[in-house]
Amino acid sequence: MATTLKHSEKHQDFFKSVFEIVKLVPRGRVTSYGSIAKALGTPKSSRMVGWAMNASHGDKSVPAHRVVNRN
């Protein structure tokens, strides 16, 4: 049970880091999941960045529309 809690807290910290980077994307510009993952020092975690962006839908302070997939 404690392991699950640790993983959940770890994911929340990762999501918060993603949100902070997304807030830095200037108006009129976009970035990708992969670019955010690289900026966080975890270049193979672009899928998790996508999960974070999906989780941000309720938070109006995160400009999720400025993040696109690799295409």
SETOR-131181 format. One record per residue (C-alpha): residue number from 1; residue in three letters; x, y, z. Coordinates in steps of 0.25 Angstrom, whole numbers, plus 5000, padded with zeros to 4 digits. Example, Ala and Ser with C-alpha at 12.3 -4.5 7.8 and 13.67 -1.06 7.14 Angstrom:
<nodes>
<node num="1" residu="ALA" xx="5049" yy="4982" zz="5031"/>
<node num="2" residu="SER" xx="5055" yy="4996" zz="5029"/>
</nodes>
This chain:
<nodes>
<node num="1" residu="MET" xx="5000" yy="5000" zz="5000"/>
<node num="2" residu="ALA" xx="5011" yy="5010" zz="5003"/>
<node num="3" residu="THR" xx="5018" yy="5007" zz="4990"/>
<node num="4" residu="THR" xx="5005" yy="5011" zz="4983"/>
<node num="5" residu="LEU" xx="5005" yy="5024" zz="4991"/>
<node num="6" residu="LYS" xx="5019" yy="5027" zz="4987"/>
<node num="7" residu="HIS" xx="5016" yy="5024" zz="4972"/>
<node num="8" residu="SER" xx="5004" yy="5033" zz="4973"/>
<node num="9" residu="GLU" xx="5012" yy="5045" zz="4980"/>
<node num="10" residu="LYS" xx="5023" yy="5043" zz="4970"/>
<node num="11" residu="HIS" xx="5013" yy="5044" zz="4958"/>
<node num="12" residu="GLN" xx="5007" yy="5057" zz="4964"/>
<node num="13" residu="ASP" xx="5021" yy="5063" zz="4965"/>
<node num="14" residu="PHE" xx="5024" yy="5060" zz="4951"/>
<node num="15" residu="PHE" xx="5010" yy="5065" zz="4946"/>
<node num="16" residu="LYS" xx="5013" yy="5078" zz="4954"/>
<node num="17" residu="SER" xx="5027" yy="5079" zz="4947"/>
<node num="18" residu="VAL" xx="5020" yy="5078" zz="4934"/>
<node num="19" residu="PHE" xx="5010" yy="5088" zz="4937"/>
<node num="20" residu="GLU" xx="5020" yy="5098" zz="4941"/>
<node num="21" residu="ILE" xx="5028" yy="5096" zz="4928"/>
<node num="22" residu="VAL" xx="5015" yy="5097" zz="4920"/>
<node num="23" residu="LYS" xx="5012" yy="5111" zz="4927"/>
<node num="24" residu="LEU" xx="5025" yy="5116" zz="4921"/>
<node num="25" residu="VAL" xx="5021" yy="5114" zz="4906"/>
<node num="26" residu="PRO" xx="5018" yy="5127" zz="4901"/>
<node num="27" residu="ARG" xx="5005" yy="5131" zz="4894"/>
<node num="28" residu="GLY" xx="5005" yy="5128" zz="4880"/>
<node num="29" residu="ARG" xx="5015" yy="5117" zz="4881"/>
<node num="30" residu="VAL" xx="5014" yy="5102" zz="4883"/>
<node num="31" residu="THR" xx="5022" yy="5091" zz="4888"/>
<node num="32" residu="SER" xx="5022" yy="5075" zz="4888"/>
<node num="33" residu="TYR" xx="5021" yy="5064" zz="4899"/>
<node num="34" residu="GLY" xx="5035" yy="5060" zz="4895"/>
<node num="35" residu="SER" xx="5041" yy="5074" zz="4897"/>
<node num="36" residu="ILE" xx="5035" yy="5075" zz="4910"/>
<node num="37" residu="ALA" xx="5040" yy="5061" zz="4914"/>
<node num="38" residu="LYS" xx="5054" yy="5065" zz="4910"/>
<node num="39" residu="ALA" xx="5053" yy="5079" zz="4917"/>
<node num="40" residu="LEU" xx="5050" yy="5071" zz="4930"/>
<node num="41" residu="GLY" xx="5062" yy="5062" zz="4928"/>
<node num="42" residu="THR" xx="5054" yy="5049" zz="4925"/>
<node num="43" residu="PRO" xx="5054" yy="5048" zz="4909"/>
<node num="44" residu="LYS" xx="5046" yy="5035" zz="4909"/>
<node num="45" residu="SER" xx="5034" yy="5040" zz="4917"/>
<node num="46" residu="SER" xx="5027" yy="5047" zz="4906"/>
<node num="47" residu="ARG" xx="5015" yy="5038" zz="4908"/>
<node num="48" residu="MET" xx="5014" yy="5042" zz="4923"/>
<node num="49" residu="VAL" xx="5014" yy="5056" zz="4919"/>
<node num="50" residu="GLY" xx="5002" yy="5053" zz="4910"/>
<node num="51" residu="TRP" xx="4995" yy="5047" zz="4923"/>
<node num="52" residu="ALA" xx="4999" yy="5060" zz="4930"/>
<node num="53" residu="MET" xx="4993" yy="5068" zz="4919"/>
<node num="54" residu="ASN" xx="4980" yy="5060" zz="4920"/>
<node num="55" residu="ALA" xx="4979" yy="5062" zz="4935"/>
<node num="56" residu="SER" xx="4981" yy="5077" zz="4933"/>
<node num="57" residu="HIS" xx="4967" yy="5079" zz="4927"/>
<node num="58" residu="GLY" xx="4961" yy="5084" zz="4939"/>
<node num="59" residu="ASP" xx="4972" yy="5094" zz="4942"/>
<node num="60" residu="LYS" xx="4970" yy="5107" zz="4934"/>
<node num="61" residu="SER" xx="4983" yy="5112" zz="4938"/>
<node num="62" residu="VAL" xx="4990" yy="5102" zz="4929"/>
<node num="63" residu="PRO" xx="4990" yy="5105" zz="4915"/>
<node num="64" residu="ALA" xx="4989" yy="5091" zz="4910"/>
<node num="65" residu="HIS" xx="4985" yy="5095" zz="4896"/>
<node num="66" residu="ARG" xx="4999" yy="5100" zz="4894"/>
<node num="67" residu="VAL" xx="5004" yy="5085" zz="4895"/>
<node num="68" residu="VAL" xx="5003" yy="5076" zz="4883"/>
<node num="69" residu="ASN" xx="5007" yy="5062" zz="4880"/>
<node num="70" residu="ARG" xx="5019" yy="5059" zz="4871"/>
<node num="71" residu="ASN" xx="5011" yy="5061" zz="4858"/>
</nodes>
